[in-house]
């Protein structure tokens, strides 16, 4: 078997980094880290000319990554953000009736300077305060706020 050259680690590391770039973050940055570990291992191998130091360096970096940093990096770079959309933020909020709401006819409610179509189970007069119970399409379901 021939001698392993430091460039083997460098080329392998570059391969994994490029593969990560092609696949995107679907791999969770694991290929990128493996590439960096191999690049650093190749650098150590070039300095020491001892194969086991390159392997140990690469393995140590990979183990440290999996034990200490993987979960935090995945949350920061890979996990989708879970923010409420505008409509979800309305539920539980207070509004004010600006057009009378009848049990048989929709009216209008103003919430945070936005005017919404609203329905209620009982009649609500203009100026009454309401709480948003749910949202169906572009219509708010509201009930009278108890003072």
N, CA and C atoms as an extended XYZ file, in Angstrom:
441
Properties=species:S:1:pos:R:3:atomname:S:1:resname:S:1:resid:I:1 pbc="F F F"
N         0.846       -1.173        0.000 N   UNK     1
C         0.000        0.000        0.000 CA  UNK     1
C         0.896        1.242        0.000 C   UNK     1
N         0.513        2.243       -0.785 N   UNK     2
C         1.327        3.446       -0.921 CA  UNK     2
C         1.153        4.389        0.258 C   UNK     2
N         2.018        5.334        0.311 N   UNK     3
C         2.009        6.330        1.384 CA  UNK     3
C         0.848        7.295        1.175 C   UNK     3
N         0.168        7.664        2.268 N   UNK     4
C        -0.929        8.628        2.211 CA  UNK     4
C        -0.328       10.032        2.262 C   UNK     4
N        -0.750       10.865        1.374 N   UNK     5
C        -0.242       12.235        1.296 CA  UNK     5
C        -1.191       13.191        2.035 C   UNK     5
N        -0.649       14.268        2.598 N   UNK     6
C        -1.503       15.259        3.261 CA  UNK     6
C        -2.580       15.822        2.333 C   UNK     6
N        -2.250       15.891        1.026 N   UNK     7
C        -3.223       16.436        0.083 CA  UNK     7
C        -4.470       15.568       -0.025 C   UNK     7
N        -4.366       14.286        0.316 N   UNK     8
C        -5.540       13.417        0.317 CA  UNK     8
C        -6.588       13.973        1.284 C   UNK     8
N        -6.149       14.385        2.472 N   UNK     9
C        -7.064       14.951        3.454 CA  UNK     9
C        -7.612       16.289        2.976 C   UNK     9
N        -6.764       17.100        2.384 N   UNK    10
C        -7.179       18.410        1.890 CA  UNK    10
C        -8.222       18.251        0.782 C   UNK    10
N        -7.962       17.384       -0.185 N   UNK    11
C        -8.904       17.164       -1.282 CA  UNK    11
C       -10.208       16.546       -0.773 C   UNK    11
N       -10.103       15.637        0.167 N   UNK    12
C       -11.309       15.036        0.742 CA  UNK    12
C       -12.134       16.091        1.471 C   UNK    12
N       -11.455       16.947        2.223 N   UNK    13
C       -12.149       18.024        2.924 CA  UNK    13
C       -12.844       18.975        1.970 C   UNK    13
N       -12.155       19.363        0.902 N   UNK    14
C       -12.758       20.240       -0.098 CA  UNK    14
C       -13.952       19.568       -0.769 C   UNK    14
N       -13.855       18.263       -1.008 N   UNK    15
C       -14.960       17.513       -1.603 CA  UNK    15
C       -16.206       17.615       -0.717 C   UNK    15
N       -16.044       17.388        0.596 N   UNK    16
C       -17.187       17.444        1.496 CA  UNK    16
C       -17.773       18.861        1.597 C   UNK    16
N       -16.914       19.871        1.594 N   UNK    17
C       -17.396       21.253        1.654 CA  UNK    17
C       -18.179       21.595        0.392 C   UNK    17
N       -17.670       21.217       -0.764 N   UNK    18
C       -18.374       21.480       -2.023 CA  UNK    18
C       -19.684       20.704       -2.077 C   UNK    18
N       -19.669       19.457       -1.595 N   UNK    19
C       -20.893       18.665       -1.552 CA  UNK    19
C       -21.947       19.325       -0.669 C   UNK    19
N       -21.523       19.888        0.446 N   UNK    20
C       -22.451       20.614        1.330 CA  UNK    20
C       -23.045       21.810        0.598 C   UNK    20
N       -22.227       22.534       -0.142 N   UNK    21
C       -22.720       23.694       -0.879 CA  UNK    21
C       -23.718       23.284       -1.956 C   UNK    21
N       -23.475       22.145       -2.595 N   UNK    22
C       -24.386       21.671       -3.634 CA  UNK    22
C       -25.712       21.216       -3.026 C   UNK    22
N       -25.652       20.468       -1.936 N   UNK    23
C       -26.864       19.934       -1.320 CA  UNK    23
C       -27.602       20.957       -0.481 C   UNK    23
N       -26.928       22.019       -0.103 N   UNK    24
C       -27.552       23.028        0.743 CA  UNK    24
C       -27.537       22.592        2.192 C   UNK    24
N       -28.309       23.287        3.006 N   UNK    25
C       -28.299       22.990        4.434 CA  UNK    25
C       -29.131       21.765        4.793 C   UNK    25
N       -29.593       21.020        3.796 N   UNK    26
C       -30.362       19.809        4.079 CA  UNK    26
C       -29.557       18.798        4.887 C   UNK    26
N       -28.252       18.847        4.785 N   UNK    27
C       -27.414       17.918        5.547 CA  UNK    27
C       -27.114       18.454        6.941 C   UNK    27
N       -27.586       19.622        7.247 N   UNK    28
C       -27.422       20.176        8.583 CA  UNK    28
C       -26.007       20.599        8.908 C   UNK    28
N       -25.240       20.984        7.933 N   UNK    29
C       -23.863       21.451        8.091 CA  UNK    29
C       -22.885       20.328        8.462 C   UNK    29
N       -23.343       19.093        8.504 N   UNK    30
C       -22.467       17.982        8.885 CA  UNK    30
C       -21.363       17.750        7.865 C   UNK    30
N       -21.705       17.806        6.582 N   UNK    31
C       -20.678       17.608        5.553 CA  UNK    31
C       -19.651       18.739        5.576 C   UNK    31
N       -20.124       19.947        5.808 N   UNK    32
C       -19.211       21.078        5.898 CA  UNK    32
C       -18.213       20.870        7.033 C   UNK    32
N       -18.722       20.467        8.193 N   UNK    33
C       -17.828       20.253        9.328 CA  UNK    33
C       -16.851       19.116        9.049 C   UNK    33
N       -17.320       18.037        8.426 N   UNK    34
C       -16.418       16.933        8.090 CA  UNK    34
C       -15.318       17.435        7.153 C   UNK    34
N       -15.698       18.300        6.222 N   UNK    35
C       -14.703       18.869        5.310 CA  UNK    35
C       -13.676       19.720        6.031 C   UNK    35
N       -14.133       20.547        6.953 N   UNK    36
C       -13.220       21.389        7.729 CA  UNK    36
C       -12.298       20.519        8.582 C   UNK    36
N       -12.869       19.480        9.194 N   UNK    37
C       -12.062       18.574       10.025 CA  UNK    37
C       -10.983       17.903        9.189 C   UNK    37
N       -11.333       17.462        7.988 N   UNK    38
C       -10.332       16.832        7.117 CA  UNK    38
C        -9.277       17.835        6.652 C   UNK    38
N        -9.699       19.058        6.351 N   UNK    39
C        -8.723       20.088        5.968 CA  UNK    39
C        -7.725       20.343        7.102 C   UNK    39
N        -8.244       20.478        8.319 N   UNK    40
C        -7.351       20.706        9.459 CA  UNK    40
C        -6.470       19.479        9.717 C   UNK    40
N        -7.055       18.300        9.580 N   UNK    41
C        -6.257       17.076        9.717 CA  UNK    41
C        -5.137       17.027        8.692 C   UNK    41
N        -5.444       17.424        7.471 N   UNK    42
C        -4.422       17.471        6.424 CA  UNK    42
C        -3.330       18.471        6.747 C   UNK    42
N        -3.717       19.598        7.345 N   UNK    43
C        -2.719       20.594        7.752 CA  UNK    43
C        -1.801       20.058        8.832 C   UNK    43
N        -2.385       19.365        9.814 N   UNK    44
C        -1.573       18.769       10.884 CA  UNK    44
C        -0.653       17.702       10.306 C   UNK    44
N        -1.181       16.910        9.377 N   UNK    45
C        -0.381       15.864        8.737 CA  UNK    45
C         0.791       16.484        7.974 C   UNK    45
N         0.535       17.597        7.296 N   UNK    46
C         1.607       18.259        6.545 CA  UNK    46
C         2.689       18.784        7.487 C   UNK    46
N         2.296       19.240        8.669 N   UNK    47
C         3.264       19.777        9.630 CA  UNK    47
C         4.048       18.673       10.350 C   UNK    47
N         3.356       17.585       10.701 N   UNK    48
C         4.000       16.547       11.517 CA  UNK    48
C         4.515       15.374       10.709 C   UNK    48
N         3.921       15.176        9.527 N   UNK    49
C         4.248       14.042        8.668 CA  UNK    49
C         3.949       12.699        9.366 C   UNK    49
N         2.969       12.714       10.289 N   UNK    50
C         2.550       11.509       10.994 CA  UNK    50
C         1.058       11.316       10.726 C   UNK    50
N         0.729       10.184       10.091 N   UNK    51
C        -0.646        9.933        9.656 CA  UNK    51
C        -1.643        9.930       10.807 C   UNK    51
N        -1.300        9.294       11.919 N   UNK    52
C        -2.273        9.184       13.006 CA  UNK    52
C        -2.646       10.536       13.589 C   UNK    52
N        -1.759       11.541       13.485 N   UNK    53
C        -2.107       12.876       13.981 CA  UNK    53
C        -3.211       13.504       13.131 C   UNK    53
N        -3.169       13.248       11.838 N   UNK    54
C        -4.215       13.765       10.948 CA  UNK    54
C        -5.547       13.106       11.271 C   UNK    54
N        -5.529       11.803       11.440 N   UNK    55
C        -6.763       11.071       11.756 CA  UNK    55
C        -7.297       11.505       13.122 C   UNK    55
N        -6.414       11.597       14.104 N   UNK    56
C        -6.834       11.994       15.457 CA  UNK    56
C        -7.402       13.411       15.465 C   UNK    56
N        -6.771       14.321       14.732 N   UNK    57
C        -7.252       15.702       14.675 CA  UNK    57
C        -8.644       15.763       14.063 C   UNK    57
N        -8.823       15.090       12.927 N   UNK    58
C       -10.122       15.096       12.259 CA  UNK    58
C       -11.196       14.468       13.154 C   UNK    58
N       -10.894       13.347       13.773 N   UNK    59
C       -11.862       12.677       14.646 CA  UNK    59
C       -12.202       13.526       15.866 C   UNK    59
N       -11.188       14.147       16.452 N   UNK    60
C       -11.426       14.988       17.624 CA  UNK    60
C       -12.355       16.152       17.285 C   UNK    60
N       -12.133       16.792       16.165 N   UNK    61
C       -12.985       17.914       15.749 CA  UNK    61
C       -14.415       17.432       15.509 C   UNK    61
N       -14.556       16.301       14.842 N   UNK    62
C       -15.897       15.774       14.560 CA  UNK    62
C       -16.611       15.380       15.847 C   UNK    62
N       -15.913       14.727       16.769 N   UNK    63
C       -16.530       14.326       18.040 CA  UNK    63
C       -16.934       15.550       18.851 C   UNK    63
N       -16.055       16.547       18.927 N   UNK    64
C       -16.402       17.780       19.647 CA  UNK    64
C       -17.617       18.460       19.037 C   UNK    64
N       -17.671       18.476       17.733 N   UNK    65
C       -18.815       19.079       17.047 CA  UNK    65
C       -20.103       18.362       17.430 C   UNK    65
N       -20.113       17.043       17.333 N   UNK    66
C       -21.338       16.300       17.624 CA  UNK    66
C       -21.741       16.405       19.093 C   UNK    66
N       -20.778       16.410       19.981 N   UNK    67
C       -21.097       16.443       21.410 CA  UNK    67
C       -21.477       17.850       21.875 C   UNK    67
N       -20.755       18.863       21.425 N   UNK    68
C       -20.932       20.197       21.979 CA  UNK    68
C       -21.735       21.174       21.128 C   UNK    68
N       -21.574       21.141       19.817 N   UNK    69
C       -22.084       22.240       19.008 CA  UNK    69
C       -23.204       21.902       18.035 C   UNK    69
N       -23.408       20.647       17.700 N   UNK    70
C       -24.338       20.296       16.628 CA  UNK    70
C       -25.752       20.797       16.887 C   UNK    70
N       -26.286       20.544       18.059 N   UNK    71
C       -27.662       20.950       18.356 CA  UNK    71
C       -27.835       22.466       18.248 C   UNK    71
N       -26.897       23.213       18.799 N   UNK    72
C       -26.997       24.678       18.772 CA  UNK    72
C       -26.896       25.215       17.340 C   UNK    72
N       -26.006       24.664       16.545 N   UNK    73
C       -25.860       25.123       15.165 CA  UNK    73
C       -27.080       24.773       14.332 C   UNK    73
N       -27.654       23.608       14.552 N   UNK    74
C       -28.853       23.221       13.802 CA  UNK    74
C       -30.008       24.170       14.111 C   UNK    74
N       -30.154       24.540       15.370 N   UNK    75
C       -31.226       25.459       15.737 CA  UNK    75
C       -31.000       26.806       15.067 C   UNK    75
N       -29.765       27.275       15.080 N   UNK    76
C       -29.478       28.602       14.540 CA  UNK    76
C       -29.561       28.669       13.016 C   UNK    76
N       -29.045       27.651       12.320 N   UNK    77
C       -28.926       27.748       10.864 CA  UNK    77
C       -29.892       26.873       10.078 C   UNK    77
N       -30.407       25.813       10.654 N   UNK    78
C       -31.177       24.855        9.874 CA  UNK    78
C       -32.657       24.863       10.218 C   UNK    78
N       -32.996       24.956       11.485 N   UNK    79
C       -34.389       24.859       11.905 CA  UNK    79
C       -35.201       26.026       11.370 C   UNK    79
N       -36.396       25.734       10.868 N   UNK    80
C       -37.238       26.827       10.374 CA  UNK    80
C       -37.738       27.673       11.536 C   UNK    80
N       -37.866       28.943       11.282 N   UNK    81
C       -38.380       29.851       12.302 CA  UNK    81
C       -39.871       29.617       12.480 C   UNK    81
N       -40.324       29.658       13.696 N   UNK    82
C       -41.743       29.450       13.953 CA  UNK    82
C       -42.321       30.728       14.533 C   UNK    82
N       -42.643       31.639       13.638 N   UNK    83
C       -43.259       32.883       14.075 CA  UNK    83
C       -44.712       32.872       13.624 C   UNK    83
N       -45.529       33.433       14.456 N   UNK    84
C       -46.934       33.492       14.123 CA  UNK    84
C       -47.149       34.449       12.963 C   UNK    84
N       -48.097       34.091       12.113 N   UNK    85
C       -48.457       35.002       11.041 CA  UNK    85
C       -49.410       36.037       11.613 C   UNK    85
N       -49.643       37.070       10.869 N   UNK    86
C       -50.455       38.180       11.337 CA  UNK    86
C       -51.799       37.734       11.893 C   UNK    86
N       -52.469       36.831       11.219 N   UNK    87
C       -53.804       36.409       11.639 CA  UNK    87
C       -53.747       35.702       12.986 C   UNK    87
N       -52.753       34.840       13.193 N   UNK    88
C       -52.649       34.123       14.460 CA  UNK    88
C       -52.417       35.075       15.631 C   UNK    88
N       -51.762       36.161       15.383 N   UNK    89
C       -51.486       37.135       16.443 CA  UNK    89
C       -52.749       37.843       16.920 C   UNK    89
N       -53.784       37.819       16.114 N   UNK    90
C       -55.012       38.524       16.460 CA  UNK    90
C       -55.806       37.811       17.551 C   UNK    90
N       -55.718       36.503       17.608 N   UNK    91
C       -56.530       35.737       18.554 CA  UNK    91
C       -56.181       36.154       19.982 C   UNK    91
N       -57.242       36.498       20.735 N   UNK    92
C       -57.070       36.947       22.114 CA  UNK    92
C       -56.878       38.450       22.253 C   UNK    92
N       -56.701       39.127       21.133 N   UNK    93
C       -56.487       40.582       21.176 CA  UNK    93
C       -57.816       41.315       21.340 C   UNK    93
N       -57.700       42.546       21.752 N   UNK    94
C       -58.874       43.390       21.938 CA  UNK    94
C       -59.073       44.260       20.710 C   UNK    94
N       -60.337       44.465       20.364 N   UNK    95
C       -60.686       45.351       19.263 CA  UNK    95
C       -61.870       46.205       19.661 C   UNK    95
N       -62.248       47.082       18.759 N   UNK    96
C       -63.412       47.942       19.025 CA  UNK    96
C       -64.316       47.901       17.795 C   UNK    96
N       -65.612       47.781       18.049 N   UNK    97
C       -66.590       47.710       16.964 CA  UNK    97
C       -66.708       49.094       16.330 C   UNK    97
N       -66.523       49.163       15.000 N   UNK    98
C       -66.677       50.445       14.311 CA  UNK    98
C       -67.901       50.434       13.395 C   UNK    98
N       -68.435       49.242       13.119 N   UNK    99
C       -69.699       49.107       12.389 CA  UNK    99
C       -70.478       48.011       13.101 C   UNK    99
N       -71.698       48.330       13.490 N   UNK   100
C       -72.521       47.420       14.290 CA  UNK   100
C       -72.480       45.984       13.757 C   UNK   100
N       -72.358       45.042       14.691 N   UNK   101
C       -72.375       43.617       14.360 CA  UNK   101
C       -73.702       43.058       14.843 C   UNK   101
N       -74.447       42.446       13.933 N   UNK   102
C       -75.698       41.801       14.299 CA  UNK   102
C       -75.484       40.294       14.238 C   UNK   102
N       -76.266       39.551       14.986 N   UNK   103
C       -76.093       38.098       15.000 CA  UNK   103
C       -76.317       37.496       13.618 C   UNK   103
N       -77.048       38.210       12.763 N   UNK   104
C       -77.333       37.698       11.424 CA  UNK   104
C       -76.521       38.408       10.340 C   UNK   104
N       -75.720       39.398       10.732 N   UNK   105
C       -75.009       40.211        9.744 CA  UNK   105
C       -73.637       40.634       10.276 C   UNK   105
N       -72.642       40.534        9.410 N   UNK   106
C       -71.279       40.915        9.812 CA  UNK   106
C       -71.168       42.425        9.952 C   UNK   106
N       -70.267       42.827       10.832 N   UNK   107
C       -69.951       44.233       11.005 CA  UNK   107
C       -68.453       44.423       10.820 C   UNK   107
N       -67.919       45.467       11.439 N   UNK   108
C       -66.490       45.721       11.321 CA  UNK   108
C       -65.893       46.018       12.686 C   UNK   108
N       -64.644       45.569       12.845 N   UNK   109
C       -63.901       45.759       14.091 CA  UNK   109
C       -62.542       46.341       13.735 C   UNK   109
N       -62.083       47.274       14.572 N   UNK   110
C       -60.750       47.847       14.368 CA  UNK   110
C       -59.810       47.225       15.402 C   UNK   110
N       -58.712       46.631       14.904 N   UNK   111
C       -57.701       46.009       15.757 CA  UNK   111
C       -56.343       46.514       15.300 C   UNK   111
N       -55.625       47.161       16.203 N   UNK   112
C       -54.286       47.682       15.877 CA  UNK   112
C       -54.284       48.495       14.585 C   UNK   112
N       -55.207       49.426       14.476 N   UNK   113
C       -55.309       50.318       13.311 CA  UNK   113
C       -55.638       49.604       12.006 C   UNK   113
N       -56.127       48.377       12.091 N   UNK   114
C       -56.596       47.650       10.901 CA  UNK   114
C       -58.074       47.364       11.067 C   UNK   114
N       -58.809       47.479        9.976 N   UNK   115
C       -60.241       47.229       10.018 CA  UNK   115
C       -60.504       45.830        9.455 C   UNK   115
N       -61.262       45.039       10.232 N   UNK   116
C       -61.565       43.656        9.879 CA  UNK   116
C       -63.068       43.433        9.834 C   UNK   116
N       -63.484       42.539        8.964 N   UNK   117
C       -64.865       42.050        8.960 CA  UNK   117
C       -65.011       41.174       10.190 C   UNK   117
N       -66.147       41.294       10.900 N   UNK   118
C       -66.309       40.538       12.138 CA  UNK   118
C       -67.745       40.046       12.299 C   UNK   118
N       -67.859       38.885       12.927 N   UNK   119
C       -69.162       38.322       13.267 CA  UNK   119
C       -69.166       37.971       14.744 C   UNK   119
N       -70.390       37.905       15.306 N   UNK   120
C       -70.543       37.558       16.717 CA  UNK   120
C       -71.869       36.828       16.885 C   UNK   120
N       -71.999       36.121       18.004 N   UNK   121
C       -73.237       35.390       18.264 CA  UNK   121
C       -74.365       36.305       18.710 C   UNK   121
N       -74.011       37.473       19.259 N   UNK   122
C       -75.048       38.416       19.667 CA  UNK   122
C       -74.732       39.797       19.090 C   UNK   122
N       -75.713       40.646       19.114 N   UNK   123
C       -75.553       41.991       18.563 CA  UNK   123
C       -74.548       42.798       19.386 C   UNK   123
N       -73.677       43.511       18.674 N   UNK   124
C       -72.688       44.390       19.316 CA  UNK   124
C       -72.778       45.760       18.672 C   UNK   124
N       -72.833       46.775       19.509 N   UNK   125
C       -72.981       48.148       19.019 CA  UNK   125
C       -71.626       48.798       18.757 C   UNK   125
N       -71.696       49.854       17.929 N   UNK   126
C       -70.494       50.628       17.619 CA  UNK   126
C       -69.902       51.165       18.918 C   UNK   126
N       -68.559       51.045       19.054 N   UNK   127
C       -67.857       51.538       20.221 CA  UNK   127
C       -67.624       50.489       21.298 C   UNK   127
N       -68.300       49.337       21.205 N   UNK   128
C       -68.102       48.296       22.210 CA  UNK   128
C       -66.750       47.609       22.011 C   UNK   128
N       -66.139       47.223       23.118 N   UNK   129
C       -64.866       46.504       23.065 CA  UNK   129
C       -65.138       45.013       22.922 C   UNK   129
N       -64.337       44.369       22.083 N   UNK   130
C       -64.501       42.937       21.828 CA  UNK   130
C       -63.165       42.224       21.952 C   UNK   130
N       -63.233       40.923       22.114 N   UNK   131
C       -62.054       40.050       22.118 CA  UNK   131
C       -62.184       39.116       20.928 C   UNK   131
N       -61.082       38.923       20.230 N   UNK   132
C       -61.094       38.048       19.056 CA  UNK   132
C       -60.949       36.603       19.521 C   UNK   132
N       -61.911       35.797       19.122 N   UNK   133
C       -61.961       34.393       19.519 CA  UNK   133
C       -61.283       33.492       18.482 C   UNK   133
N       -61.516       33.781       17.202 N   UNK   134
C       -60.923       32.973       16.135 CA  UNK   134
C       -60.965       33.756       14.833 C   UNK   134
N       -60.325       33.180       13.812 N   UNK   135
C       -60.293       33.807       12.494 CA  UNK   135
C       -60.668       32.745       11.469 C   UNK   135
N       -61.615       33.092       10.616 N   UNK   136
C       -61.993       32.208        9.513 CA  UNK   136
C       -61.888       33.008        8.231 C   UNK   136
N       -60.885       32.698        7.432 N   UNK   137
C       -60.644       33.474        6.221 CA  UNK   137
C       -60.233       34.877        6.592 C   UNK   137
N       -61.060       35.862        6.158 N   UNK   138
C       -60.778       37.262        6.514 CA  UNK   138
C       -61.812       37.801        7.500 C   UNK   138
N       -62.495       36.889        8.159 N   UNK   139
C       -63.522       37.283        9.120 CA  UNK   139
C       -63.120       36.887       10.529 C   UNK   139
N       -63.220       37.862       11.443 N   UNK   140
C       -62.922       37.597       12.846 CA  UNK   140
C       -64.201       37.175       13.558 C   UNK   140
N       -64.084       36.184       14.419 N   UNK   141
C       -65.188       35.821       15.302 CA  UNK   141
C       -64.871       36.448       16.652 C   UNK   141
N       -65.769       37.293       17.108 N   UNK   142
C       -65.512       38.067       18.316 CA  UNK   142
C       -66.605       37.861       19.352 C   UNK   142
N       -66.296       38.231       20.580 N   UNK   143
C       -67.306       38.286       21.649 CA  UNK   143
C       -67.057       39.548       22.459 C   UNK   143
N       -68.098       39.997       23.154 N   UNK   144
C       -68.016       41.239       23.915 CA  UNK   144
C       -67.058       41.082       25.083 C   UNK   144
N       -66.216       42.098       25.265 N   UNK   145
C       -65.278       42.099       26.379 CA  UNK   145
C       -66.040       42.440       27.654 C   UNK   145
N       -65.795       41.625       28.679 N   UNK   146
C       -66.417       41.893       29.976 CA  UNK   146
C       -65.579       42.926       30.716 C   UNK   146
N       -66.196       43.961       31.188 N   UNK   147
C       -65.440       45.003       31.900 CA  UNK   147
C       -65.234       44.654       33.325 C   UNK   147
